């Protein structure tokens, strides 16, 4: 798979990218880092989001992992009925989710948490976890993943 990605023959899914990142023990966004400037403007139109669940789960990497800050951020869009089952992140990783539109169910460590517009959640992300749009409209989330120092 890595050879096919390097040759530009395939576009990896989010799940494949997470597996590669976890296998190399690096953050997801370190695979697609941007230059660090004192002011960064990220235009949605400039981001090619990895997709999952036949395009119903879109992951827009916004600010990549930084060794000094220990976090990365994403904009997540989940179409009605869309979902993602994620592998555990590195030991000690914590996710912070805020819902800006729609209704979602977050599964983490066996718990299922229902969230709606305006709700936020923090959970340990070093366990299998998932995201599902349980509403009739698109769900939009902000996701911050914090990696504790090993």
N, C-alpha and C positions, 0 to 999 in steps of 0.2 A: 504494500500500500504506500509506503514512504517513497519508493522509487516512482510509482505512478504519480504521486503528488508533485515530486520534484520535476518530473517531465511535463507537468501540466496536463496530464491525461485524464485526471479525475479531480473533482471538487469535493473535498472531504466534508462529511456531515459534522455537526456539532459534537456528537458522541465520539466520532473518530478523533477529532481534535482534542477533546478532553482526555481520551485514552493516551494519545501521544504526549500531551503535557504531563499527565500523571506518571507515565512511564519514564519520562526524563526528569521527573520531580521539579517541574517548572510551572509557572502560572500559564493559564490559557492565553492571555494576551501577550505573553512574552514571545509567542510564535509569530505575532504580527505587530511588533513594536513600532511606535512612531518616534520621531525626534523630540527631545524635551526642550521646550521653550518656556520663557517666563510667563507668557500668555498663550493659551492654546484655544483656538476656536475649532470646534468639531462640527462640520456641516453634515447633516443627515444624508444628503445627496451624495456625499463623498465616501460613504461607508457601504461596502458590499457585505451584507450580513450573512453569516453561515445560517443554514436552514435545517430544520428537522421536521419530522412528522408531515412529510409531503408538502412542505412550505407553510404549514400552519403555525410553526414556532420559529420566530426570527430572533437572532441574537446579534445586536449591534454593539461591538466593542467600542467603548467611548474613550476611557482613559486606561492605558495598559498598566500592567504591574510595574511598580518601581521599587527597587531594593530599599530605598530610603523611607518610603511611605508604607510599604507592605500591603497595599490594596490595589484593586482594579475595579472599574465600574462598567456597567452595561445598561443598555436600553433593551428591554425584552417586549416583543409584541407576540401575543398568542391569539390566533384567530379562533372563533367559536369552535369548540370541540377539539382544539389542538392540545397537545401535551408533550412533555419531555421527561424521561426517566434518566436522572443523572447519576453518574458514578460518584463515590466519595471523593472529595478534594483532599489535599494534603492534610496530615494530622494537625488538628488545632484550628483549621479554617472555619470562619464564621461568615454567614451570609446575612445581609441586611436588605430587606425587600420593602418597597413602598409601591402601592397600587395607585395608579393615576386614572385608570379607566377599567371598567368591567369587573368581573367576579372570577376569582381563582381559588383553587384548592392547592395548598402546598403540603406535600407529604415529606416528613423528615423523621428518621429514626422510629418509624411506626406510628407517629402522630399525624393526623390530618387536620389542617387548619384552614378554615374558610376565611377569605379576605375579600373585601369590596373596596370600591373607590375610597381613597383616603386612609385606608388601613396600612399599617406597617408591621413587620415581623423580623425578629432576629432569631437565627437558629444555628446550631452546630452543623457544618456542612461536610464534616469528615465521615459521614454515614451516607448510605444510598438515600437519595431524595428526588422529588419530582414536582412538576408544576402542571396544572391542568386548568384550562379555561372552562369553567362550569356555567358560564352565562351565554346569552344569545348574541352578544356583541364582542368586538375585539377587546382583549385585555391588554393594558400597557403598564409595564412595571419598570421601576428603577431597581437595579441590583448592584450592591457593593459587596465584594468578597474580600475579607481581611484574612491575611495569612500571618499567624504568629511566628515569631522567630524560633527556629529549631534549636 
